[in-house]
Amino acid sequence: MKKLLFCLCALFTLQNIHAQSVGIGTSSPNASAQLEIASTTKGLLLPRMTSAQRTAIVSPVAGLMVFDTDFKEYYQHDGSTWRKLLNSSFWNSSPTRSWIYNSTDSIGIGTSSPDEKLHVANGNIFLHDTRAAKNPHVMFEITSSNLDEGGLQFNRAGDTLAAINYVEDASFSNYLRFGVGGAGRGFDMTLNGNGDVGLGTKNPQGKLHISGSASDNLVIDDADGIIQFTQPAIGGSIKRGFIQLANTDDIRLGTNSGSSSGKVILRTNGEDQVAVDADGDVGIGTIVPLAKLHIPTGNDADLTNTANGYVMLGAGTTTSLLLDNNEIMVRSNYTTPGTLSIQNDGGEVAIGARTSINKGGEALVMNGNNPQMSWYQNNVFKSFINQSNEGMYIGVNAGNLRLDATGQIAIGGVIPAASGYKLTVTGKVICEELKVKLSGAWPDYVFANDYKLASLPEVEKFIAANKHLPNIPTAEEIEKNGMEVGDMQKKMMEKIEELTLYIIDLQKQLNEVKKLTSNK
């Protein structure tokens, strides 16, 4: 009965002070507080319940707060879901562990005076994400364009030691730049939006762009250091070429095994100049060498300092050997002819069987007045090549072959060659095969639609009158002037093709006769 009366009195008292502040442990509650609890020995204990009991609360109002005994955490409902506030290890302070959230919205962990929005002193930041297929991130939200920079900065005593900055501006679009040292915020390394890396430059022009004044811009410190070049391929990449330090003192430049057609090519002034192909053939002036050393171009070897051939051995101002595509030449200086020596300090020059020749000790003789190459066999003169005013003679004891200045060749006793003919032969010629290349058209014109094929009666009439086929020379003409093989082959082919057309026409007539006889 006493408890009931106490509750009624308390209820009546609360009704009277409904519009006033209530104080527990104090007789003068703060006017701005609906309830003020004052105590130096006790605290405020919120409703305690399990997680199941908390989530079973029907229609919790926004702001409702309880203590979850399962997780040892405080929860507040925001009107739609429960939000975790604090637990036994969050946001606490002790002589060895401190945190602060100050009036400038800065958070200090391990310090009570944060210098930035988040200041961690005497410790590290550890990120861990237990969600499936998730990794922790540190995210920087850029709110507008044309920002100078944003990123990570490493300081000591107020000085910038290093920085990783994000830059977005009109000049460089967007990129990351890395700086180390006193400047800290310089352009030691830059990564742009295309994946290009610049070392010493803020505007790289390739995947790796190195710029600087240092004597060693790129150093590979490895006993077997290698720069490998690969080509993207399905399932990985293919090794194509490399630069390698080999055998301590050697530099190896080349293509990888498997590059059966790959070449090493040197280029100057934008043009390919020297190439080594997969077979080890070297081309100078070509990247398709056809021999172990192939030099397809150069200038003529002559007695001037600008006409040095394709290859020059020697200083040029002294004795030098020059080679071009058709000449071997020796100069004692740029403008003075020199002497070409073969086996000067060695033995004889031998072509064929190597035998001792006693005619002055030479195996090959050139005559200066009438330049001549002579061949001897066992001290017996056998044959020669001689250049005279009339032309070049090749013969055995006598000049059996002559080549004159117009390019005509005479073989046999008729010298000079017959006028108008490149080759004149006295006697018979036998060969296994003869190829005649005509400059005129081959008589396929017979098969053209506009070709006027004479009728057989017309041919018969021509033969009766002339005793030879049309467009064929007479026997008298052949006996007098000879026969041009190529032209005669052309005329004979013309007649063969005409004969073929006659046969085709006769076959058509024969088919018509067969058709008429079979219908009877």
Stockholm file with secondary structure:
# STOCKHOLM 1.0

chainA/1-520         MKKLLFCLCALFTLQNIHAQSVGIGTSSPNASAQLEIASTTKGLLLPRMTSAQRTAIVSPVAGLMVFDTDFKEYYQHDGSTWRKLLNSSFWNSSPTRSWIYNSTDSIGIGTSSPDEKLHVANGNIFLHDTRAAKNPHVMFEITSSNLDEGGLQFNRAGDTLAAINYVEDASFSNYLRFGVGGAGRGFDMTLNGNGDVGLGTKNPQGKLHISGSASDNLVIDDADGIIQFTQPAIGGSIKRGFIQLANTDDIRLGTNSGSSSGKVILRTNGEDQVAVDADGDVGIGTIVPLAKLHIPTGNDADLTNTANGYVMLGAGTTTSLLLDNNEIMVRSNYTTPGTLSIQNDGGEVAIGARTSINKGGEALVMNGNNPQMSWYQNNVFKSFINQSNEGMYIGVNAGNLRLDATGQIAIGGVIPAASGYKLTVTGKVICEELKVKLSGAWPDYVFANDYKLASLPEVEKFIAANKHLPNIPTAEEIEKNGMEVGDMQKKMMEKIEELTLYIIDLQKQLNEVKKLTSNK
#=GR chainA/1-520 SS CHHHHHHHHHHHHHHHTTTSCEEESCSSCCTTCSEEECCSSCCCCCCEECHHHHHTCSSCCTTCEEEETTTTEEEEECSSSEEEEEETTSSCCCSSCCEEECTTSCEEESCSSCSSSEEECSSCCCCCCCSTTCCCCCCCCCCSSSCCCEEEEEEETTEEEEEEEEEEETTTEEEEEEEESSSCSSCSEEEETTSCEEESCSSCSSSEEECCSCSCSSCCCCTTCEEEEEEEETTEEEEEEEEEEETTTEEEEEECTTCTTCCEEEEETTEEEEEECTTSCEEESCSSCSSSEECCCCCCBCSSTTCBCSEEESCSSSSEEEECSSCEEEESSSSSBCCCCSSSSSCCCCSSSCCCCCSTTCSSEECSSSCEEEEEETTEEEEEEEEETTEEEEESSSCCEEECTTSCEEESSCCSCCTTCSEEESSCCCCSCCCCCCSSCCGGGGGSTTCCCCCHHHHHHHHHHHSSCTTSCCHHHHHHHCCCHHHHHHHHHHHHHHHHHHHHHHHHHHHHHHHHHHTC
#=GC SS_cons         CHHHHHHHHHHHHHHHTTTSCEEESCSSCCTTCSEEECCSSCCCCCCEECHHHHHTCSSCCTTCEEEETTTTEEEEECSSSEEEEEETTSSCCCSSCCEEECTTSCEEESCSSCSSSEEECSSCCCCCCCSTTCCCCCCCCCCSSSCCCEEEEEEETTEEEEEEEEEEETTTEEEEEEEESSSCSSCSEEEETTSCEEESCSSCSSSEEECCSCSCSSCCCCTTCEEEEEEEETTEEEEEEEEEEETTTEEEEEECTTCTTCCEEEEETTEEEEEECTTSCEEESCSSCSSSEECCCCCCBCSSTTCBCSEEESCSSSSEEEECSSCEEEESSSSSBCCCCSSSSSCCCCSSSCCCCCSTTCSSEECSSSCEEEEEETTEEEEEEEEETTEEEEESSSCCEEECTTSCEEESSCCSCCTTCSEEESSCCCCSCCCCCCSSCCGGGGGSTTCCCCCHHHHHHHHHHHSSCTTSCCHHHHHHHCCCHHHHHHHHHHHHHHHHHHHHHHHHHHHHHHHHHHTC
//
